[in-house]
Amino acid sequence: MAEAAPTEAFVISAAIDFGTAYSGYAFSLRTDPSKIYKNKGWNANGLLSFKTPTCVLLNYRKQFDSFGYEAENKYAELAEEENHEVWLFFCRFKMILHNNKVFWSRSFFHVQVKNSHK
């Protein structure tokens, strides 16, 4: 088993709440670990929310475009203009990842989903 790195090597401690419906984050700095920072809030059509929908939008090249409210809003605009068909919009996908193999790269992840309808 690898040894843990000394805590002095870390400048920031971060937590990501990757939820089924909504996601958020928080972090603290080594200089003041008891002070916890969280996102100031995502703009939810004029309202502020500490969490954002767990949604991701990929462009026609399957590259990341946006996440959360920004992804929802952009995809809605694309759909209204009938330009959405080559875009990939994923929402509430966390549980699909749970029991499937996930392959990560620097710019994209691929999920191998088990077919339950054989």
N, C-alpha and C positions, 0 to 999 in steps of 0.2 A: 504494500500500500504506500502511495506517495505521501511525503510529509506535507503538512499544511504550510502555506507561506506565512511568515510572521505578519501579525496584524499591522505593524508599522509600515509595511509595503503598500497598504491600501490607503487611498486618499478618500474614497467614497464608498458607502455601502448603499446598495440600491435594492428595492423590492418592486416587482412587477406583479400586479394582480391580473392575470390573464383569465378572465372569466368567460363563462358560456355566453352570456348576453352582453356584459359590459366589462371594460378593462380600465385599469388605472395604475398609477405608480407613486412611489415615495422614495426619498433618499435622505441620508445624513452624511455629513462630512467628518473626517477624522478629527478636525480641529474642535468640533463641538458635537460629539455623537448623540447627545441627548436632544438636540434640536432637529426635529424631523420636518423635512420639506415635502410637500406634495404638490402636484400640478395645480396651478392657479385656477384651472377650470377650462373646460372646452366650451366653445360656443355652440349651443344647441338651438339654432334658429332664434337667437335673441336671449336665450336663457343660459346660465352658466351651470355646468355640471362637473363634478369632480371625477366622473367616469365617462367614458365614451363607448359607443357600441363596438363590440368585437367584430368589426367588419374590415375587410381589406379589398382594395381595388387594384387590379393589375391591368396594364395596358395590352395592346394587341401583341406585343413582343414577350408577354408574360413577365414584365418587369414591374416592380412595386411602383404604384402611383400615390396612393393615399390610404389612410387608416381612419376608422371611427366615423364621426360626424362628417368629416371632410369627404370620406369615401362615399357615404350614403348620399350626400348632397350632389357630388359630382356625377355619380351614376344616375341619379334622378334627372339631372339636367341632360345627360347624354341620352337617356331614354325618351325624354320629352322631344328632343331633336331627332330621334330615331337614329342615333349614332352609337348605340350601346352594344350592338351585336358582336363586335370583335373584342370588347372588353370583358374581363373576368371579375365578377363581383361575388365575394364570399362573405356570408354573415352567419353568426352562430355556428361556427365550424369546430369549436373546441372538442366536442365529444366525438366527432369523426376522427380526430387525431388520436384520441385516447387508446383505442385498440388496434391501430394500424401503424405500419412502418412509415416513418417520416424520413425523407432524404433532404438534407440541408445543403445549400451552397451559399456563396456570398450574397447572391442577389435573389434567390428564389428557393422555395421548398416544394417538394413533391410528396404527395401522400398516396401510398398504395392502399386502396380501400378494398377490404374483403367484400366480395359480392354475396349478399345474404339471400338473393333471389335466384338460386340455381334450380 
